[in-house]
Amino acid sequence: MKNIVIAAGYATRLGELTKNFPKPLLKIGESTILGRMLDDIDTIPEIDEHVIITNHKFAHIFEDWAREQHYQKKITIVDDGTESNDTRLGAVCDLLYAIDKLQIDDDMLVVAADNILFFSFQEFVDFAKSKQTSCIMCHEQPSVEKLQRTGVVVLDANNRVLNMEEKPPQPKSTWAVPPFYIYLKKDMPLVKSSVANGCGKDAPGNLAHYMVDNTTMHAWPMSAGRFDIGSLDTYYEACEKYGIRK
């Protein structure tokens, strides 16, 4: 299984902090946002490589960072060739670019690079193995306002995904979808042909939505919470919670 880290965005909401530096490599205490995630994922036996897809502007920074790491699994940096937020490929196209460039034909754990999790991805991998399908995560979100800004799924009694909507004006459930996915090798043809068949390009949830409409998917209810670092406020809050403010 490959760990594919989507890290090609420009994090414009963090202003000067990420103007010339990638958000996933911002310091949180003695580590980084991405480092805290890989510390967990690297221990998962099924994972054999970390693939980090980034943009041309930040690729050299990730490459310098990767040379200093001592993870058990290989780290591969993929440069998508873009240099600005206006020319970005979008998360789904970045994933497809990495798959094509590295000729990936394997199960994939696909993760956004700007979260701190309070659980192990091993639980998610085990869930996907038990279901033998591609999978997404979900968590209870009581706020209708927040549900209207994310992906929302309807599940059956066995956690099979019956329906998924992106930013629904009238959410059909309280199950919100964070940006973490497992796509099995058997579904790789669907993944590779997704954009050509009308899948949205920007958010990683667009691919999940497309896959739900075209194959059997299950959703794993997160066993604990996460820290989504999407703004300066949440970054500084994470620094105060986990280490020295940088």
C-alpha positions as CSV (number, residue, x, y, z in Angstrom):
1,M,0.0,0.0,0.0
2,K,1.3,3.5,-1.0
3,N,0.7,6.5,1.3
4,I,-0.1,9.4,-1.0
5,V,0.1,12.8,0.6
6,I,-1.7,15.6,-1.2
7,A,0.5,18.6,-0.5
8,A,0.4,20.7,-3.7
9,G,-1.7,23.6,-2.4
10,Y,-0.5,27.1,-1.7
11,A,-2.3,27.7,1.7
12,T,-3.2,31.3,0.8
13,R,-5.3,31.6,4.0
14,L,-2.1,31.5,6.1
15,G,-0.8,34.7,4.4
16,E,2.9,35.5,4.8
17,L,3.6,32.3,6.8
18,T,3.1,30.2,3.7
19,K,3.9,32.7,1.0
20,N,7.2,31.0,0.4
21,F,6.9,27.9,2.5
22,P,4.6,24.8,2.5
23,K,2.0,24.5,5.2
24,P,2.6,20.8,5.9
25,L,6.2,21.6,6.9
26,L,5.3,24.3,9.4
27,K,6.7,23.5,12.8
28,I,4.5,22.2,15.6
29,G,6.7,21.9,18.7
30,E,9.8,19.9,17.7
31,S,8.1,18.3,14.7
32,T,6.0,19.5,11.7
33,I,2.4,19.0,10.7
34,L,3.4,16.4,8.1
35,G,6.0,14.8,10.4
36,R,3.4,14.1,13.1
37,M,1.2,12.4,10.5
38,L,4.1,10.3,9.0
39,D,5.3,9.3,12.5
40,D,2.0,7.3,12.7
41,I,1.7,6.1,9.1
42,D,5.3,4.9,8.8
43,T,4.6,2.3,11.5
44,I,1.8,0.6,9.5
45,P,3.1,-2.7,8.1
46,E,1.0,-2.5,4.9
47,I,2.6,0.9,3.9
48,D,5.7,0.5,1.8
49,E,6.3,4.0,0.5
50,H,5.4,7.6,1.2
51,V,4.6,9.6,-2.0
52,I,4.3,13.4,-1.4
53,I,2.8,15.3,-4.3
54,T,3.7,19.0,-4.2
55,N,4.1,22.0,-6.5
56,H,7.2,23.3,-8.2
57,K,7.5,26.3,-6.0
58,F,7.8,24.1,-2.8
59,A,9.3,20.9,-4.2
60,H,12.9,21.7,-3.3
61,I,11.8,22.5,0.3
62,F,10.2,19.1,0.5
63,E,13.2,17.4,-1.0
64,D,15.6,19.0,1.5
65,W,13.2,18.0,4.3
66,A,13.0,14.4,3.0
67,R,16.8,14.0,3.0
68,E,16.8,14.7,6.7
69,Q,14.2,12.2,7.6
70,H,14.8,8.7,9.0
71,Y,11.5,6.9,8.4
72,Q,11.5,3.1,7.7
73,K,9.6,3.6,4.4
74,K,11.0,5.4,1.3
75,I,9.9,9.0,0.8
76,T,9.3,10.1,-2.9
77,I,8.7,13.7,-3.7
78,V,6.6,14.4,-6.9
79,D,6.7,17.9,-8.4
80,D,3.5,18.7,-10.3
81,G,5.1,21.6,-12.2
82,T,2.8,24.4,-11.0
83,E,4.1,27.6,-9.4
84,S,1.0,29.6,-8.2
85,N,-2.4,29.1,-6.8
86,D,-3.9,30.3,-10.1
87,T,-2.2,27.5,-12.0
88,R,-2.7,24.7,-9.5
89,L,-3.9,21.4,-10.9
90,G,-6.4,20.6,-8.1
91,A,-6.1,17.7,-5.6
92,V,-7.7,15.0,-7.8
93,C,-5.5,15.9,-10.8
94,D,-2.4,16.0,-8.5
95,L,-3.2,12.4,-7.4
96,L,-3.6,11.2,-10.9
97,Y,-0.4,13.0,-11.9
98,A,1.5,11.1,-9.2
99,I,-0.1,7.8,-10.1
100,D,0.9,8.3,-13.8
101,K,4.4,9.5,-13.1
102,L,5.3,6.7,-10.7
103,Q,3.1,4.1,-12.5
104,I,1.4,3.2,-9.2
105,D,-0.8,0.1,-9.4
106,D,-1.3,-0.7,-5.7
107,D,-3.7,0.0,-2.8
108,M,-3.5,3.6,-1.8
109,L,-4.0,5.5,1.5
110,V,-4.6,9.1,0.3
111,V,-4.3,11.8,2.9
112,A,-4.4,15.6,3.1
113,A,-1.2,17.0,4.7
114,D,-2.6,19.6,7.1
115,N,-4.2,17.6,9.9
116,I,-3.1,16.4,13.3
117,L,-5.0,13.2,14.2
118,F,-5.9,11.8,17.6
119,F,-6.0,8.2,16.4
120,S,-3.9,5.9,14.2
121,F,-4.4,5.3,10.5
122,Q,-3.8,1.6,11.3
123,E,-7.5,1.5,12.4
124,F,-8.6,2.8,9.1
125,V,-6.4,0.3,7.2
126,D,-7.7,-2.6,9.3
127,F,-11.3,-1.4,8.5
128,A,-10.7,-1.4,4.8
129,K,-9.1,-4.9,5.0
130,S,-12.2,-6.2,6.8
131,K,-14.6,-4.7,4.2
132,Q,-12.5,-5.5,1.2
133,T,-13.7,-2.3,-0.5
134,S,-12.3,1.2,-1.0
135,C,-13.2,3.3,2.0
136,I,-13.6,6.9,3.3
137,M,-13.6,8.2,6.9
138,C,-16.5,10.0,8.5
139,H,-17.3,11.7,11.8
140,E,-20.4,13.0,13.5
141,Q,-21.0,16.7,12.9
142,P,-24.0,18.2,14.6
143,S,-23.6,21.7,13.0
144,V,-25.7,22.1,9.9
145,E,-23.6,25.1,8.9
146,K,-20.4,23.1,9.0
147,L,-22.1,20.2,7.1
148,Q,-23.0,22.6,4.4
149,R,-19.2,23.2,3.9
150,T,-18.1,19.6,3.6
151,G,-18.9,16.2,2.1
152,V,-21.8,14.4,3.8
153,V,-22.6,10.7,3.5
154,V,-25.6,8.5,4.2
155,L,-24.7,5.0,5.5
156,D,-26.5,1.7,5.9
157,A,-26.3,-0.5,9.0
158,N,-23.0,-2.0,7.8
159,N,-21.4,1.4,7.1
160,R,-21.8,1.0,3.3
161,V,-22.0,4.4,1.7
162,L,-25.4,4.9,0.1
163,N,-25.1,8.5,-0.9
164,M,-22.5,11.3,-0.8
165,E,-23.0,15.0,-1.4
166,E,-20.4,17.8,-1.5
167,K,-21.5,20.9,0.5
168,P,-25.2,20.1,0.5
169,P,-27.7,22.9,1.2
170,Q,-29.8,20.4,3.1
171,P,-27.6,17.6,4.6
172,K,-29.2,14.2,4.6
173,S,-27.2,13.0,7.7
174,T,-24.7,14.3,10.3
175,W,-21.9,12.2,8.9
176,A,-19.2,14.5,7.6
177,V,-16.2,13.3,5.5
178,P,-12.6,14.4,6.3
179,P,-9.9,14.2,3.6
180,F,-8.6,10.7,4.2
181,Y,-9.3,7.8,1.8
182,I,-8.3,4.2,0.9
183,Y,-8.6,3.3,-2.7
184,L,-7.9,-0.4,-3.5
185,K,-5.9,-1.7,-6.4
186,K,-9.1,-3.3,-7.9
187,D,-10.6,0.2,-8.2
188,M,-7.6,1.8,-9.8
189,P,-9.1,1.8,-13.3
190,L,-12.0,3.9,-11.9
191,V,-9.6,6.3,-10.2
192,K,-7.5,6.8,-13.3
193,S,-10.5,7.5,-15.5
194,S,-12.4,9.7,-13.0
195,V,-11.5,13.2,-14.4
196,A,-12.0,12.1,-18.0
197,N,-15.5,10.9,-16.9
198,G,-16.5,14.1,-15.3
199,C,-15.1,14.0,-11.8
200,G,-14.4,17.4,-10.2
201,K,-10.7,18.3,-10.0
202,D,-10.2,20.6,-7.0
203,A,-11.1,19.0,-3.7
204,P,-10.1,15.4,-2.8
205,G,-13.7,14.8,-1.8
206,N,-14.7,15.1,-5.5
207,L,-13.0,11.8,-6.2
208,A,-14.6,10.1,-3.2
209,H,-18.0,11.3,-4.4
210,Y,-17.3,10.0,-7.9
211,M,-16.2,6.6,-6.5
212,V,-19.3,6.3,-4.3
213,D,-21.4,6.7,-7.4
214,N,-19.4,4.0,-9.3
215,T,-18.3,1.3,-6.9
216,T,-19.0,-0.1,-3.4
217,M,-17.5,2.1,-0.7
218,H,-17.6,1.8,3.1
219,A,-17.1,4.6,5.7
220,W,-15.1,4.2,8.9
221,P,-16.4,6.4,11.8
222,M,-13.3,8.0,13.3
223,S,-12.4,6.6,16.7
224,A,-11.2,10.1,17.9
225,G,-11.0,13.6,16.7
226,R,-8.5,15.6,14.5
227,F,-7.0,19.1,14.4
228,D,-7.7,20.6,10.9
229,I,-5.1,23.4,10.4
230,G,-6.8,25.6,7.9
231,S,-6.1,29.1,9.1
232,L,-3.6,31.1,11.2
233,D,-5.8,30.8,14.2
234,T,-5.9,27.0,14.1
235,Y,-2.2,26.8,13.4
236,Y,-1.3,28.9,16.4
237,E,-3.8,27.0,18.5
238,A,-2.0,23.7,17.5
239,C,1.3,25.2,18.4
240,E,0.1,26.2,21.8
241,K,-1.4,22.7,22.3
242,Y,1.4,20.6,21.1
243,G,4.6,22.7,21.5
244,I,6.3,26.1,21.3
245,R,4.6,28.7,19.2
246,K,6.7,29.3,16.1
